[in-house]
Amino acid sequence: MSSARAKCAPPLFDRRRGVLAVPYPALRRVELVRMLRGRSQRIAWTSMALGAATGLVLGLWSFDGPMSEPAWLGAYDDTPRRLARLGHIAFFGLALVNLQLARSLHELGLCDAALRVAATAMNLGNVLLPITLFAAAVFPAAKYLLPLPALSIFVALAVAAFGLWARRNST
C-alpha cells in the first residue's frame, strides 16, 4: 500500500469501545468528509427547492394554465422553452446526483484533495448548470457557456468513479 493511499484509508471503528480507533490525520479526514457532505446536502436541497419554485412558475402557463406563455419564451417546442424546462429538471436531477455523491464520499478511495475536487465540482455544476440553462432561454448567446458547468459535473463524476474503482482494486 502506497503512502498516498494510506493517507486516504477510511477510518476504522473500534466496536468494543464504540469510538474511532484512528490516528489524528484520519480524524481530520472524517471532519473533511462531514464538512463536504454538509455543504453538498445544503446545495442539493436548495436546488430541489429552486426546482419546485421554477416548476410553479413554469406551471402558470403550461398545459393551459391560468396565464398565457410569455412571448420571449415561445411555444412549447421552441428552443427557449425547452431550455427553461431542462433548467427546471436539472435543479432536481443534479440535486439527486449531488446527494448520492455526498453519501458516497466516505467510500471513495481518494486522497483529501481529490475528495474536495469531486464535491466542489459537483456543487458548482449543481448550481451553475440550471442557472445557465435558464440564462440561455432568455439570452441565446448564453448557450455557449453550457459546456463549463457540464464539464464540472463530468469531472466530479469521473473522479468519484475513479475513487470507487481505486477502492475496489485496493481491497
N, C-alpha and C positions, 0 to 999 in steps of 0.2 A: 504494500500500500504506500503510495507516494505521500510526501509530507503535505502537499496541497490538498490531497484527498482527505488526509487525516484531519485537517482543519475544518473540513466540510462535513465530517461524520455527524450523524444525528446524535442528540444526547441520549444517554442510557438512563433507565429508570430503575432505582433500587426498590423492588416491590415490598421487601420486608419493612423498610423504614418509610416507604411512601414519599421518597424525595428523589430528586435528580442526583445521580452519582456521577457527576462530570466535573472536569476542571473548569476554571473560570472562563476561558475563551468560549467554551460550549454554552455557558450561561448567557454570554453576550449574544451568541447565535440565537438562542431561544428568544431573547428580548428583541433581536432584529426581526425574526420571523413574526413575532407578535405585533411589532410596530408596522411592518409591511402588510400583514394581514388586516390589521385595523384600518389602515389607510385605504387599502383596496376595497374593503367592505363598505366603508363610508362612501367612496366614489361610486361603487356599484349600486348601492341602494338609492343614492341621489340620482343616478342615471335612470333607474327604474321609475322614480317619481317623475322625472322630467319626461320619460316616455309616456307615462299616463297623462301628464299635463298636455303634451303635444297631441296625444290621441283625442283628448277632449276638445281641443281647438280644431283639429282636422275633422272631427265628427260633426262640427257645426254645419258643414256644407257637403259632407259625404253622404251618399245614399239618401238623397232627397231630404237633407237636414233642414233645420229651420232657416238657414241663410243660404244665399247663392254663393257659388265659389268666387273668390277674388279673381279679377281679370288677370293679374300678374301670375297667378298660379295655373290658370288654364283648365282645360277639361281633364277628365280622369286619366286619359292615356298620354297627356302631354308630359314632356321631359321634366319641367319644373315640379309638377305634381308628383311624378314618380320619385324624384329625388327627395321631396318632402316626406313621402310615405316611407321611403327607405331610411331616412333620418329618424323617423318615429320608431321604426322597428329596430334600428341599430342601437337606440338607447336601451331597449330591452335585451336584445341578443348579446351585445357586448357586455352588459352587466352580468348576465348569467355566466359567460365565459370568465369574466373577471372574478366572480365569486368562486368558481371552480378552481381557478389558478390560486386564489388566496387560500383555499382549503388544502391545496396540494403543496404549498411552499415547503413544509417540513419534510416532505417525501422526496424532494429533488436532490440529487447527488451533485450539488453545485456549491461553489465557494460563495462567500458572502457578497462579493461584488456581482457575481452572475445572478444571484437572487435579487439584488437591487435592480439590475438591468431588466430582468423579466417582469418584476412587479411594476416598476416605473414605466416601462414601455407599454405594458397593458393598460395602466391607468391613463397615460397620455392618449393612447388610441381610443379608450373608452370615452374620454372627454371630447377629443378633437374630431373624431370621425363623424358622429351625428351632427355636431355643430357645423362642420364643413359641408355636409350634405344639405343641411338647411340653407347655408350660405350660398351654395351652388344653385339651389332652387330660386333664390332671389337675384343673385349676381352670377350669370352664366360663366364668367371667367374664373370664378372660384373653383370650378370643377377641376382645374389644373393643379389644385392643392390636394386633391383627394389621395394621391399616392403617398403623401407623407404620413398621415395617420394610419393608412393601411399598412405601410411598411413598419410602423411602430408595433402594430398588432402582430404582424408576421414575425418580427424579431422576438417578441415576448413568447409567442407560441413555439418558435424554433428553439429558443433557449430552454423553455420548460420541457419540450420533448427530449432534447439532448440530456437534460438533467435526469429524466426518468430512465432513459436508456443507460446512462452512466451508472445510475444506482443499480439497475438490474444487472449490469455486467460486472459490478464490483462485489455483489453478494453471492 
